[in-house]
Amino acid sequence: MVSAGVDKVYRDTILGRSLKGMDANFIVPTDNALTKAIAPYTKWLDGQLEKQNVDQRVDQKVSKRA
């Protein structure tokens, strides 16, 4: 059901109240599925960073302490 895109709320309903959340015990996502799952979040996060005009450069100056 996960691979088919069935939302968790509907999976729980289909499985019945006594098995609510049980699918989590059997779900073993593939690397490809994880990559697809993170893509919308990455796109959203990139948009948030653009809105905030965040400077992502890293200052690599090393301070010398005596």
PQR file of N, CA, C, O and H, with PARSE charges and radii, in Angstrom:
ATOM      1  N   MET A   1       0.821  -1.193   0.000 -0.4000 1.5000
ATOM      2  CA  MET A   1       0.000   0.000   0.000 -0.0000 2.0000
ATOM      3  C   MET A   1       0.867   1.259   0.000  0.5500 1.7000
ATOM      4  O   MET A   1       0.520   2.256  -0.635 -0.5500 1.4000
ATOM      5  N   VAL A   2       1.986   1.213   0.708 -0.4000 1.5000
ATOM      6  CA  VAL A   2       2.874   2.380   0.732 -0.0000 2.0000
ATOM      7  C   VAL A   2       3.401   2.652  -0.667  0.5500 1.7000
ATOM      8  O   VAL A   2       3.380   3.789  -1.137 -0.5500 1.4000
ATOM      9  H   VAL A   2       2.268   0.403   1.224  0.4000 1.0000
ATOM     10  N   SER A   3       3.874   1.601  -1.330 -0.4000 1.5000
ATOM     11  CA  SER A   3       4.422   1.760  -2.681 -0.0000 2.0000
ATOM     12  C   SER A   3       3.371   2.264  -3.659  0.5500 1.7000
ATOM     13  O   SER A   3       3.694   2.941  -4.635 -0.5500 1.4000
ATOM     14  H   SER A   3       3.891   0.677  -0.948  0.4000 1.0000
ATOM     15  N   ALA A   4       2.121   1.934  -3.395 -0.4000 1.5000
ATOM     16  CA  ALA A   4       1.037   2.378  -4.267 -0.0000 2.0000
ATOM     17  C   ALA A   4       0.611   3.808  -3.959  0.5500 1.7000
ATOM     18  O   ALA A   4      -0.175   4.402  -4.697 -0.5500 1.4000
ATOM     19  H   ALA A   4       1.858   1.384  -2.602  0.4000 1.0000
ATOM     20  N   GLY A   5       1.143   4.366  -2.848 -0.4000 1.5000
ATOM     21  CA  GLY A   5       0.838   5.746  -2.507 -0.0000 2.0000
ATOM     22  C   GLY A   5      -0.361   5.927  -1.586  0.5500 1.7000
ATOM     23  O   GLY A   5      -0.889   7.032  -1.461 -0.5500 1.4000
ATOM     24  H   GLY A   5       1.782   3.884  -2.248  0.4000 1.0000
ATOM     25  N   VAL A   6      -0.796   4.837  -0.937 -0.4000 1.5000
ATOM     26  CA  VAL A   6      -1.931   4.938  -0.027 -0.0000 2.0000
ATOM     27  C   VAL A   6      -1.476   5.641   1.257  0.5500 1.7000
ATOM     28  O   VAL A   6      -0.517   5.215   1.900 -0.5500 1.4000
ATOM     29  H   VAL A   6      -0.366   3.940  -1.039  0.4000 1.0000
ATOM     30  N   ASP A   7      -2.174   6.721   1.621 -0.4000 1.5000
ATOM     31  CA  ASP A   7      -1.846   7.507   2.805 -0.0000 2.0000
ATOM     32  C   ASP A   7      -2.003   6.658   4.070  0.5500 1.7000
ATOM     33  O   ASP A   7      -2.825   5.743   4.119 -0.5500 1.4000
ATOM     34  H   ASP A   7      -2.953   7.067   1.099  0.4000 1.0000
ATOM     35  N   LYS A   8      -1.196   6.977   5.098 -0.4000 1.5000
ATOM     36  CA  LYS A   8      -1.202   6.219   6.345 -0.0000 2.0000
ATOM     37  C   LYS A   8      -2.586   6.139   6.979  0.5500 1.7000
ATOM     38  O   LYS A   8      -2.979   5.088   7.486 -0.5500 1.4000
ATOM     39  H   LYS A   8      -0.528   7.720   5.059  0.4000 1.0000
ATOM     40  N   VAL A   9      -3.315   7.232   6.951 -0.4000 1.5000
ATOM     41  CA  VAL A   9      -4.666   7.239   7.544 -0.0000 2.0000
ATOM     42  C   VAL A   9      -5.536   6.168   6.897  0.5500 1.7000
ATOM     43  O   VAL A   9      -6.270   5.456   7.582 -0.5500 1.4000
ATOM     44  H   VAL A   9      -2.995   8.085   6.539  0.4000 1.0000
ATOM     45  N   TYR A  10      -5.450   6.059   5.585 -0.4000 1.5000
ATOM     46  CA  TYR A  10      -6.261   5.082   4.870 -0.0000 2.0000
ATOM     47  C   TYR A  10      -5.737   3.674   5.074  0.5500 1.7000
ATOM     48  O   TYR A  10      -6.520   2.729   5.168 -0.5500 1.4000
ATOM     49  H   TYR A  10      -4.854   6.637   5.028  0.4000 1.0000
ATOM     50  N   ARG A  11      -4.413   3.520   5.146 -0.4000 1.5000
ATOM     51  CA  ARG A  11      -3.856   2.186   5.416 -0.0000 2.0000
ATOM     52  C   ARG A  11      -4.351   1.684   6.760  0.5500 1.7000
ATOM     53  O   ARG A  11      -4.772   0.534   6.878 -0.5500 1.4000
ATOM     54  H   ARG A  11      -3.777   4.288   5.070  0.4000 1.0000
ATOM     55  N   ASP A  12      -4.302   2.547   7.784 -0.4000 1.5000
ATOM     56  CA  ASP A  12      -4.759   2.148   9.116 -0.0000 2.0000
ATOM     57  C   ASP A  12      -6.241   1.764   9.098  0.5500 1.7000
ATOM     58  O   ASP A  12      -6.646   0.804   9.754 -0.5500 1.4000
ATOM     59  H   ASP A  12      -3.960   3.482   7.688  0.4000 1.0000
ATOM     60  N   THR A  13      -7.039   2.513   8.350 -0.4000 1.5000
ATOM     61  CA  THR A  13      -8.463   2.215   8.263 -0.0000 2.0000
ATOM     62  C   THR A  13      -8.693   0.879   7.565  0.5500 1.7000
ATOM     63  O   THR A  13      -9.510   0.069   8.004 -0.5500 1.4000
ATOM     64  H   THR A  13      -6.710   3.293   7.818  0.4000 1.0000
ATOM     65  N   ILE A  14      -7.974   0.663   6.492 -0.4000 1.5000
ATOM     66  CA  ILE A  14      -8.109  -0.589   5.744 -0.0000 2.0000
ATOM     67  C   ILE A  14      -7.675  -1.774   6.597  0.5500 1.7000
ATOM     68  O   ILE A  14      -8.312  -2.827   6.568 -0.5500 1.4000
ATOM     69  H   ILE A  14      -7.310   1.321   6.136  0.4000 1.0000
ATOM     70  N   LEU A  15      -6.596  -1.608   7.356 -0.4000 1.5000
ATOM     71  CA  LEU A  15      -6.100  -2.700   8.197 -0.0000 2.0000
ATOM     72  C   LEU A  15      -6.967  -2.929   9.428  0.5500 1.7000
ATOM     73  O   LEU A  15      -6.947  -4.015  10.007 -0.5500 1.4000
ATOM     74  H   LEU A  15      -6.079  -0.752   7.379  0.4000 1.0000
ATOM     75  N   GLY A  16      -7.717  -1.929   9.825 -0.4000 1.5000
ATOM     76  CA  GLY A  16      -8.595  -2.061  10.986 -0.0000 2.0000
ATOM     77  C   GLY A  16      -7.971  -1.449  12.221  0.5500 1.7000
ATOM     78  O   GLY A  16      -6.750  -1.332  12.322 -0.5500 1.4000
ATOM     79  H   GLY A  16      -7.733  -1.047   9.355  0.4000 1.0000
ATOM     80  N   ARG A  17      -8.819  -1.062  13.157 -0.4000 1.5000
ATOM     81  CA  ARG A  17      -8.360  -0.381  14.368 -0.0000 2.0000
ATOM     82  C   ARG A  17      -7.373  -1.210  15.182  0.5500 1.7000
ATOM     83  O   ARG A  17      -6.427  -0.660  15.745 -0.5500 1.4000
ATOM     84  H   ARG A  17      -9.811  -1.157  13.074  0.4000 1.0000
ATOM     85  N   SER A  18      -7.574  -2.498  15.250 -0.4000 1.5000
ATOM     86  CA  SER A  18      -6.696  -3.326  16.085 -0.0000 2.0000
ATOM     87  C   SER A  18      -5.284  -3.419  15.524  0.5500 1.7000
ATOM     88  O   SER A  18      -4.342  -3.734  16.251 -0.5500 1.4000
ATOM     89  H   SER A  18      -8.342  -2.945  14.792  0.4000 1.0000
ATOM     90  N   LEU A  19      -5.139  -3.146  14.247 -0.4000 1.5000
ATOM     91  CA  LEU A  19      -3.818  -3.222  13.614 -0.0000 2.0000
ATOM     92  C   LEU A  19      -3.254  -1.840  13.291  0.5500 1.7000
ATOM     93  O   LEU A  19      -2.298  -1.725  12.524 -0.5500 1.4000
ATOM     94  H   LEU A  19      -5.905  -2.890  13.657  0.4000 1.0000
ATOM     95  N   LYS A  20      -3.838  -0.795  13.868 -0.4000 1.5000
ATOM     96  CA  LYS A  20      -3.413   0.566  13.571 -0.0000 2.0000
ATOM     97  C   LYS A  20      -1.910   0.726  13.810  0.5500 1.7000
ATOM     98  O   LYS A  20      -1.417   0.440  14.901 -0.5500 1.4000
ATOM     99  H   LYS A  20      -4.614  -0.888  14.491  0.4000 1.0000
ATOM    100  N   GLY A  21      -1.196   1.177  12.800 -0.4000 1.5000
ATOM    101  CA  GLY A  21       0.241   1.383  12.911 -0.0000 2.0000
ATOM    102  C   GLY A  21       1.065   0.127  12.708  0.5500 1.7000
ATOM    103  O   GLY A  21       2.294   0.198  12.686 -0.5500 1.4000
ATOM    104  H   GLY A  21      -1.597   1.409  11.914  0.4000 1.0000
ATOM    105  N   MET A  22       0.427  -1.007  12.561 -0.4000 1.5000
ATOM    106  CA  MET A  22       1.165  -2.270  12.412 -0.0000 2.0000
ATOM    107  C   MET A  22       1.974  -2.321  11.126  0.5500 1.7000
ATOM    108  O   MET A  22       2.985  -3.019  11.055 -0.5500 1.4000
ATOM    109  H   MET A  22      -0.571  -1.063  12.579  0.4000 1.0000
ATOM    110  N   ASP A  23       1.535  -1.584  10.107 -0.4000 1.5000
ATOM    111  CA  ASP A  23       2.264  -1.632   8.845 -0.0000 2.0000
ATOM    112  C   ASP A  23       3.702  -1.166   9.017  0.5500 1.7000
ATOM    113  O   ASP A  23       4.577  -1.562   8.248 -0.5500 1.4000
ATOM    114  H   ASP A  23       0.713  -1.017  10.165  0.4000 1.0000
ATOM    115  N   ALA A  24       3.953  -0.332  10.013 -0.4000 1.5000
ATOM    116  CA  ALA A  24       5.313   0.161  10.252 -0.0000 2.0000
ATOM    117  C   ALA A  24       6.266  -0.979  10.591  0.5500 1.7000
ATOM    118  O   ALA A  24       7.469  -0.872  10.354 -0.5500 1.4000
ATOM    119  H   ALA A  24       3.241  -0.009  10.638  0.4000 1.0000
ATOM    120  N   ASN A  25       5.744  -2.058  11.139 -0.4000 1.5000
ATOM    121  CA  ASN A  25       6.587  -3.205  11.474 -0.0000 2.0000
ATOM    122  C   ASN A  25       7.051  -3.968  10.243  0.5500 1.7000
ATOM    123  O   ASN A  25       8.020  -4.725  10.303 -0.5500 1.4000
ATOM    124  H   ASN A  25       4.767  -2.146  11.332  0.4000 1.0000
ATOM    125  N   PHE A  26       6.362  -3.770   9.131 -0.4000 1.5000
ATOM    126  CA  PHE A  26       6.652  -4.552   7.938 -0.0000 2.0000
ATOM    127  C   PHE A  26       7.194  -3.725   6.785  0.5500 1.7000
ATOM    128  O   PHE A  26       7.583  -4.277   5.756 -0.5500 1.4000
ATOM    129  H   PHE A  26       5.575  -3.155   9.082  0.4000 1.0000
ATOM    130  N   ILE A  27       7.224  -2.409   6.945 -0.4000 1.5000
ATOM    131  CA  ILE A  27       7.690  -1.536   5.873 -0.0000 2.0000
ATOM    132  C   ILE A  27       9.212  -1.466   5.892  0.5500 1.7000
ATOM    133  O   ILE A  27       9.816  -1.062   6.885 -0.5500 1.4000
ATOM    134  H   ILE A  27       6.908  -1.961   7.782  0.4000 1.0000
ATOM    135  N   VAL A  28       9.813  -1.861   4.791 -0.4000 1.5000
ATOM    136  CA  VAL A  28      11.258  -1.745   4.618 -0.0000 2.0000
ATOM    137  C   VAL A  28      11.467  -0.971   3.321  0.5500 1.7000
ATOM    138  O   VAL A  28      11.511  -1.557   2.239 -0.5500 1.4000
ATOM    139  H   VAL A  28       9.322  -2.189   3.984  0.4000 1.0000
ATOM    140  N   PRO A  29      11.596   0.364   3.439 -0.5600 1.5000
ATOM    141  CA  PRO A  29      11.707   1.162   2.215  0.2800 2.0000
ATOM    142  C   PRO A  29      13.023   0.928   1.475  0.5500 1.7000
ATOM    143  O   PRO A  29      14.077   0.735   2.081 -0.5500 1.4000
ATOM    144  N   THR A  30      12.927   0.951   0.170 -0.4000 1.5000
ATOM    145  CA  THR A  30      14.120   0.815  -0.661 -0.0000 2.0000
ATOM    146  C   THR A  30      14.830   2.160  -0.732  0.5500 1.7000
ATOM    147  O   THR A  30      14.252   3.193  -0.392 -0.5500 1.4000
ATOM    148  H   THR A  30      12.071   1.107  -0.322  0.4000 1.0000
ATOM    149  N   ASP A  31      16.074   2.144  -1.170 -0.4000 1.5000
ATOM    150  CA  ASP A  31      16.815   3.397  -1.353 -0.0000 2.0000
ATOM    151  C   ASP A  31      16.090   4.306  -2.341  0.5500 1.7000
ATOM    152  O   ASP A  31      16.030   5.519  -2.144 -0.5500 1.4000
ATOM    153  H   ASP A  31      16.544   1.305  -1.445  0.4000 1.0000
ATOM    154  N   ASN A  32      15.546   3.723  -3.394 -0.4000 1.5000
ATOM    155  CA  ASN A  32      14.822   4.494  -4.403 -0.0000 2.0000
ATOM    156  C   ASN A  32      13.580   5.147  -3.783  0.5500 1.7000
ATOM    157  O   ASN A  32      13.288   6.310  -4.062 -0.5500 1.4000
ATOM    158  H   ASN A  32      15.595   2.737  -3.554  0.4000 1.0000
ATOM    159  N   ALA A  33      12.854   4.405  -2.947 -0.4000 1.5000
ATOM    160  CA  ALA A  33      11.660   4.949  -2.299 -0.0000 2.0000
ATOM    161  C   ALA A  33      12.026   6.092  -1.350  0.5500 1.7000
ATOM    162  O   ALA A  33      11.310   7.090  -1.274 -0.5500 1.4000
ATOM    163  H   ALA A  33      13.092   3.461  -2.720  0.4000 1.0000
ATOM    164  N   LEU A  34      13.133   5.948  -0.634 -0.4000 1.5000
ATOM    165  CA  LEU A  34      13.575   7.005   0.276 -0.0000 2.0000
ATOM    166  C   LEU A  34      13.983   8.257  -0.491  0.5500 1.7000
ATOM    167  O   LEU A  34      13.696   9.376  -0.067 -0.5500 1.4000
ATOM    168  H   LEU A  34      13.715   5.137  -0.696  0.4000 1.0000
ATOM    169  N   THR A  35      14.650   8.059  -1.615 -0.4000 1.5000
ATOM    170  CA  THR A  35      15.050   9.190  -2.450 -0.0000 2.0000
ATOM    171  C   THR A  35      13.821   9.938  -2.958  0.5500 1.7000
ATOM    172  O   THR A  35      13.794  11.169  -2.940 -0.5500 1.4000
ATOM    173  H   THR A  35      14.883   7.149  -1.959  0.4000 1.0000
ATOM    174  N   LYS A  36      12.810   9.207  -3.407 -0.4000 1.5000
ATOM    175  CA  LYS A  36      11.570   9.837  -3.877 -0.0000 2.0000
ATOM    176  C   LYS A  36      10.853  10.546  -2.733  0.5500 1.7000
ATOM    177  O   LYS A  36      10.258  11.605  -2.932 -0.5500 1.4000
ATOM    178  H   LYS A  36      12.832   8.207  -3.421  0.4000 1.0000
ATOM    179  N   ALA A  37      10.907   9.969  -1.545 -0.4000 1.5000
ATOM    180  CA  ALA A  37      10.207  10.546  -0.404 -0.0000 2.0000
ATOM    181  C   ALA A  37      10.847  11.856   0.054  0.5500 1.7000
ATOM    182  O   ALA A  37      10.145  12.768   0.491 -0.5500 1.4000
ATOM    183  H   ALA A  37      11.391   9.108  -1.383  0.4000 1.0000
ATOM    184  N   ILE A  38      12.164  11.954  -0.041 -0.4000 1.5000
ATOM    185  CA  ILE A  38      12.854  13.143   0.451 -0.0000 2.0000
ATOM    186  C   ILE A  38      12.841  14.272  -0.577  0.5500 1.7000
ATOM    187  O   ILE A  38      13.059  15.430  -0.219 -0.5500 1.4000
ATOM    188  H   ILE A  38      12.734  11.213  -0.396  0.4000 1.0000
ATOM    189  N   ALA A  39      12.594  13.959  -1.835 -0.4000 1.5000
ATOM    190  CA  ALA A  39      12.630  14.966  -2.900 -0.0000 2.0000
ATOM    191  C   ALA A  39      11.695  16.145  -2.653  0.5500 1.7000
ATOM    192  O   ALA A  39      12.135  17.286  -2.795 -0.5500 1.4000
ATOM    193  H   ALA A  39      12.417  13.019  -2.126  0.4000 1.0000
ATOM    194  N   PRO A  40      10.413  15.932  -2.288 -0.5600 1.5000
ATOM    195  CA  PRO A  40       9.540  17.092  -2.042  0.2800 2.0000
ATOM    196  C   PRO A  40      10.015  17.937  -0.865  0.5500 1.7000
ATOM    197  O   PRO A  40       9.896  19.162  -0.896 -0.5500 1.4000
ATOM    198  N   TYR A  41      10.546  17.304   0.158 -0.4000 1.5000
ATOM    199  CA  TYR A  41      11.046  18.047   1.310 -0.0000 2.0000
ATOM    200  C   TYR A  41      12.256  18.877   0.920  0.5500 1.7000
ATOM    201  O   TYR A  41      12.369  20.035   1.319 -0.5500 1.4000
ATOM    202  H   TYR A  41      10.643  16.309   0.183  0.4000 1.0000
ATOM    203  N   THR A  42      13.152  18.303   0.152 -0.4000 1.5000
ATOM    204  CA  THR A  42      14.347  19.022  -0.305 -0.0000 2.0000
ATOM    205  C   THR A  42      13.944  20.234  -1.138  0.5500 1.7000
ATOM    206  O   THR A  42      14.506  21.318  -0.982 -0.5500 1.4000
ATOM    207  H   THR A  42      13.061  17.362  -0.173  0.4000 1.0000
ATOM    208  N   LYS A  43      12.965  20.043  -2.027 -0.4000 1.5000
ATOM    209  CA  LYS A  43      12.484  21.151  -2.858 -0.0000 2.0000
ATOM    210  C   LYS A  43      11.886  22.250  -1.977  0.5500 1.7000
ATOM    211  O   LYS A  43      12.150  23.433  -2.194 -0.5500 1.4000
ATOM    212  H   LYS A  43      12.508  19.162  -2.153  0.4000 1.0000
ATOM    213  N   TRP A  44      11.086  21.863  -0.990 -0.4000 1.5000
ATOM    214  CA  TRP A  44      10.483  22.835  -0.075 -0.0000 2.0000
ATOM    215  C   TRP A  44      11.559  23.572   0.712  0.5500 1.7000
ATOM    216  O   TRP A  44      11.509  24.794   0.849 -0.5500 1.4000
ATOM    217  H   TRP A  44      10.871  20.902  -0.813  0.4000 1.0000
ATOM    218  N   LEU A  45      12.531  22.827   1.228 -0.4000 1.5000
ATOM    219  CA  LEU A  45      13.600  23.422   2.024 -0.0000 2.0000
ATOM    220  C   LEU A  45      14.413  24.410   1.197  0.5500 1.7000
ATOM    221  O   LEU A  45      14.750  25.492   1.677 -0.5500 1.4000
ATOM    222  H   LEU A  45      12.572  21.834   1.117  0.4000 1.0000
ATOM    223  N   ASP A  46      14.728  24.046  -0.034 -0.4000 1.5000
ATOM    224  CA  ASP A  46      15.447  24.961  -0.924 -0.0000 2.0000
ATOM    225  C   ASP A  46      14.658  26.248  -1.115  0.5500 1.7000
ATOM    226  O   ASP A  46      15.233  27.336  -1.122 -0.5500 1.4000
ATOM    227  H   ASP A  46      14.454  23.167  -0.423  0.4000 1.0000
ATOM    228  N   GLY A  47      13.346  26.128  -1.268 -0.4000 1.5000
ATOM    229  CA  GLY A  47      12.497  27.304  -1.418 -0.0000 2.0000
ATOM    230  C   GLY A  47      12.515  28.187  -0.179  0.5500 1.7000
ATOM    231  O   GLY A  47      12.507  29.413  -0.284 -0.5500 1.4000
ATOM    232  H   GLY A  47      12.879  25.244  -1.263  0.4000 1.0000
ATOM    233  N   GLN A  48      12.539  27.563   0.992 -0.4000 1.5000
ATOM    234  CA  GLN A  48      12.596  28.321   2.239 -0.0000 2.0000
ATOM    235  C   GLN A  48      13.912  29.089   2.350  0.5500 1.7000
ATOM    236  O   GLN A  48      13.937  30.239   2.790 -0.5500 1.4000
ATOM    237  H   GLN A  48      12.545  26.566   1.077  0.4000 1.0000
ATOM    238  N   LEU A  49      14.988  28.450   1.952 -0.4000 1.5000
ATOM    239  CA  LEU A  49      16.300  29.105   2.001 -0.0000 2.0000
ATOM    240  C   LEU A  49      16.356  30.284   1.033  0.5500 1.7000
ATOM    241  O   LEU A  49      16.936  31.324   1.345 -0.5500 1.4000
ATOM    242  H   LEU A  49      14.968  27.517   1.595  0.4000 1.0000
ATOM    243  N   GLU A  50      15.752  30.117  -0.136 -0.4000 1.5000
ATOM    244  CA  GLU A  50      15.719  31.213  -1.108 -0.0000 2.0000
ATOM    245  C   GLU A  50      14.905  32.386  -0.574  0.5500 1.7000
ATOM    246  O   GLU A  50      15.280  33.543  -0.767 -0.5500 1.4000
ATOM    247  H   GLU A  50      15.281  29.272  -0.389  0.4000 1.0000
ATOM    248  N   LYS A  51      13.801  32.093   0.092 -0.4000 1.5000
ATOM    249  CA  LYS A  51      12.958  33.148   0.662 -0.0000 2.0000
ATOM    250  C   LYS A  51      13.712  33.945   1.717  0.5500 1.7000
ATOM    251  O   LYS A  51      13.540  35.158   1.834 -0.5500 1.4000
ATOM    252  H   LYS A  51      13.497  31.153   0.248  0.4000 1.0000
ATOM    253  N   GLN A  52      14.535  33.260   2.471 -0.4000 1.5000
ATOM    254  CA  GLN A  52      15.264  33.903   3.556 -0.0000 2.0000
ATOM    255  C   GLN A  52      16.552  34.534   3.070  0.5500 1.7000
ATOM    256  O   GLN A  52      17.220  35.249   3.818 -0.5500 1.4000
ATOM    257  H   GLN A  52      14.674  32.274   2.376  0.4000 1.0000
ATOM    258  N   ASN A  53      16.909  34.270   1.805 -0.4000 1.5000
ATOM    259  CA  ASN A  53      18.139  34.795   1.225 -0.0000 2.0000
ATOM    260  C   ASN A  53      19.328  34.467   2.119  0.5500 1.7000
ATOM    261  O   ASN A  53      20.118  35.341   2.476 -0.5500 1.4000
ATOM    262  H   ASN A  53      16.367  33.690   1.197  0.4000 1.0000
ATOM    263  N   VAL A  54      19.436  33.209   2.467 -0.4000 1.5000
ATOM    264  CA  VAL A  54      20.475  32.748   3.375 -0.0000 2.0000
ATOM    265  C   VAL A  54      21.801  32.623   2.633  0.5500 1.7000
ATOM    266  O   VAL A  54      21.867  32.056   1.543 -0.5500 1.4000
ATOM    267  H   VAL A  54      18.794  32.499   2.178  0.4000 1.0000
ATOM    268  N   ASP A  55      22.844  33.157   3.234 -0.4000 1.5000
ATOM    269  CA  ASP A  55      24.188  33.018   2.694 -0.0000 2.0000
ATOM    270  C   ASP A  55      24.733  31.677   3.168  0.5500 1.7000
ATOM    271  O   ASP A  55      24.971  31.480   4.360 -0.5500 1.4000
ATOM    272  H   ASP A  55      22.791  33.618   4.119  0.4000 1.0000
ATOM    273  N   GLN A  56      24.929  30.761   2.231 -0.4000 1.5000
ATOM    274  CA  GLN A  56      25.354  29.417   2.594 -0.0000 2.0000
ATOM    275  C   GLN A  56      26.872  29.235   2.520  0.5500 1.7000
ATOM    276  O   GLN A  56      27.370  28.117   2.653 -0.5500 1.4000
ATOM    277  H   GLN A  56      24.737  30.920   1.263  0.4000 1.0000
ATOM    278  N   ARG A  57      27.595  30.313   2.312 -0.4000 1.5000
ATOM    279  CA  ARG A  57      29.048  30.197   2.255 -0.0000 2.0000
ATOM    280  C   ARG A  57      29.593  29.927   3.652  0.5500 1.7000
ATOM    281  O   ARG A  57      29.036  30.379   4.653 -0.5500 1.4000
ATOM    282  H   ARG A  57      27.190  31.221   2.204  0.4000 1.0000
ATOM    283  N   VAL A  58      30.663  29.200   3.698 -0.4000 1.5000
ATOM    284  CA  VAL A  58      31.298  28.890   4.979 -0.0000 2.0000
ATOM    285  C   VAL A  58      32.608  29.661   5.058  0.5500 1.7000
ATOM    286  O   VAL A  58      33.462  29.563   4.177 -0.5500 1.4000
ATOM    287  H   VAL A  58      31.115  28.832   2.885  0.4000 1.0000
ATOM    288  N   ASP A  59      32.746  30.414   6.114 -0.4000 1.5000
ATOM    289  CA  ASP A  59      33.975  31.152   6.337 -0.0000 2.0000
ATOM    290  C   ASP A  59      34.967  30.199   6.965  0.5500 1.7000
ATOM    291  O   ASP A  59      34.741  29.706   8.069 -0.5500 1.4000
ATOM    292  H   ASP A  59      32.052  30.494   6.830  0.4000 1.0000
ATOM    293  N   GLN A  60      36.064  29.934   6.275 -0.4000 1.5000
ATOM    294  CA  GLN A  60      37.019  28.938   6.746 -0.0000 2.0000
ATOM    295  C   GLN A  60      38.298  29.578   7.295  0.5500 1.7000
ATOM    296  O   GLN A  60      39.365  28.966   7.250 -0.5500 1.4000
ATOM    297  H   GLN A  60      36.247  30.335   5.378  0.4000 1.0000
ATOM    298  N   LYS A  61      38.196  30.758   7.792 -0.4000 1.5000
ATOM    299  CA  LYS A  61      39.361  31.404   8.388 -0.0000 2.0000
ATOM    300  C   LYS A  61      39.710  30.661   9.664  0.5500 1.7000
ATOM    301  O   LYS A  61      38.837  30.290  10.449 -0.5500 1.4000
ATOM    302  H   LYS A  61      37.329  31.255   7.829  0.4000 1.0000
ATOM    303  N   VAL A  62      40.985  30.456   9.851 -0.4000 1.5000
ATOM    304  CA  VAL A  62      41.454  29.777  11.048 -0.0000 2.0000
ATOM    305  C   VAL A  62      42.093  30.805  11.944  0.5500 1.7000
ATOM    306  O   VAL A  62      43.013  31.517  11.540 -0.5500 1.4000
ATOM    307  H   VAL A  62      41.694  30.757   9.213  0.4000 1.0000
ATOM    308  N   SER A  63      41.605  30.879  13.157 -0.4000 1.5000
ATOM    309  CA  SER A  63      42.223  31.834  14.093 -0.0000 2.0000
ATOM    310  C   SER A  63      43.424  31.157  14.737  0.5500 1.7000
ATOM    311  O   SER A  63      43.381  29.984  15.107 -0.5500 1.4000
ATOM    312  H   SER A  63      40.858  30.301  13.485  0.4000 1.0000
ATOM    313  N   LYS A  64      44.501  31.938  14.858 -0.4000 1.5000
ATOM    314  CA  LYS A  64      45.711  31.401  15.472 -0.0000 2.0000
ATOM    315  C   LYS A  64      45.738  31.827  16.936  0.5500 1.7000
ATOM    316  O   LYS A  64      45.673  33.014  17.255 -0.5500 1.4000
ATOM    317  H   LYS A  64      44.535  32.891  14.557  0.4000 1.0000
ATOM    318  N   ARG A  65      45.833  30.866  17.791 -0.4000 1.5000
ATOM    319  CA  ARG A  65      45.904  31.160  19.211 -0.0000 2.0000
ATOM    320  C   ARG A  65      47.302  30.832  19.710  0.5500 1.7000
ATOM    321  O   ARG A  65      47.882  29.805  19.359 -0.5500 1.4000
ATOM    322  H   ARG A  65      45.885  29.902  17.532  0.4000 1.0000
ATOM    323  N   ALA A  66      47.815  31.702  20.514 -0.4000 1.5000
ATOM    324  CA  ALA A  66      49.171  31.515  21.031 -0.0000 2.0000
ATOM    325  C   ALA A  66      49.177  30.645  22.262  0.5500 1.7000
ATOM    326  O   ALA A  66      50.239  30.384  22.828 -0.5500 1.4000
ATOM    327  H   ALA A  66      47.344  32.537  20.799  0.4000 1.0000
TER
END
